[in-house]
């Protein structure tokens, strides 16, 4: 299925005014990325959006995102944290 075959990359970029943004890319449409984004924002207590096929979260949350995605049924070996 979509969750089992997805290759997910989680990384951080620095935006305007020195703000960090965590990007989650590679979640397929079958896995309902808008719902995944909503769950991540709720669990991490941060703002964010689903834009251009990627989930953008305000702040530095790479390791926490990996743990939450594993809890939602994604395979740990498919999640690459950079």
Helices and strands as residue ranges (DSSP letters): H 2-5, E 8-14, G 16-18, E 20-25, G 29-31, H 33-44, E 48-51, E 54-58, H 62-71, G 76-78, E 79-81
